[in-house]
Amino acid sequence: MKKLLSVLIAFCILMSSAAVFAETETTGGTTPAPEIKKADKQAFIAQKQAAKAQKVAQRQQTKAQKDALKAERKVIKDKLTANRQTIKGLEKQVRDLHKKAVARIKEIAKDKENLTQETVDELKDMLAQLKDARVEIAGTRGKILGECLDMKLAKKNMDSEKIKTGLNNVLEVQNTRIEKLNSIIEVLKKIIDYKA
């Protein structure tokens, strides 16, 4: 029993000294660990700040692009509004001139003594020009509606380039209408001023 007690005491002494050595080794091994953790933490913070700065720069760039597209679309929309007013004014002028042209043609037709084949042919040619211009205008009517539907879909999908393209297409159709209405007005004026 004395032997067993001495073995146990020796074992306890050895174990406690082994624990002390193990403790100093782990403590000695962990002293650089806070420095490494601190360096890792600083690197992580630096990465986070760089990523945040990049996101801010991206947002600013995106905002600048959106603002530029908005300004460009506003210019086009202003042109569309001005064209719409121009078209309404030209259509009113066409209606007024059409009434006068019809009255003038009736005057020319009443004067059968001075009515020649040449006069009839010239009037028929002018009426054919009017008809062609009106057909071309009528062909543009569905185009604007189609473009408006495409632009609504593009707006829903946040596709600003498609919206811009749609606005430019509508502008082109309006310019075609203005051109054709002006040609109709010219022909109507020729009919009104026609000397038989």
Secondary structure, DSSP 8 states (H G I E B T S, - for coil): -HHHHHHHHHHHHHHHHHHHHHHHHHHHHHSHHHHHHHHHHHHHHHHHHHHHHHHHHHHHHHHHHHHHHHHHHHHHHHHHHHHHHHHHHHHHHHHHHHHHHHHHHHHHHH-TTT--HHHHHHHHHHHHHHHHHHHHHHHHHHHHHHHHHHHHHHHHTT-HHHHHHHHHHHHHHHHHHHHHHHHHHHHHHHHHT---
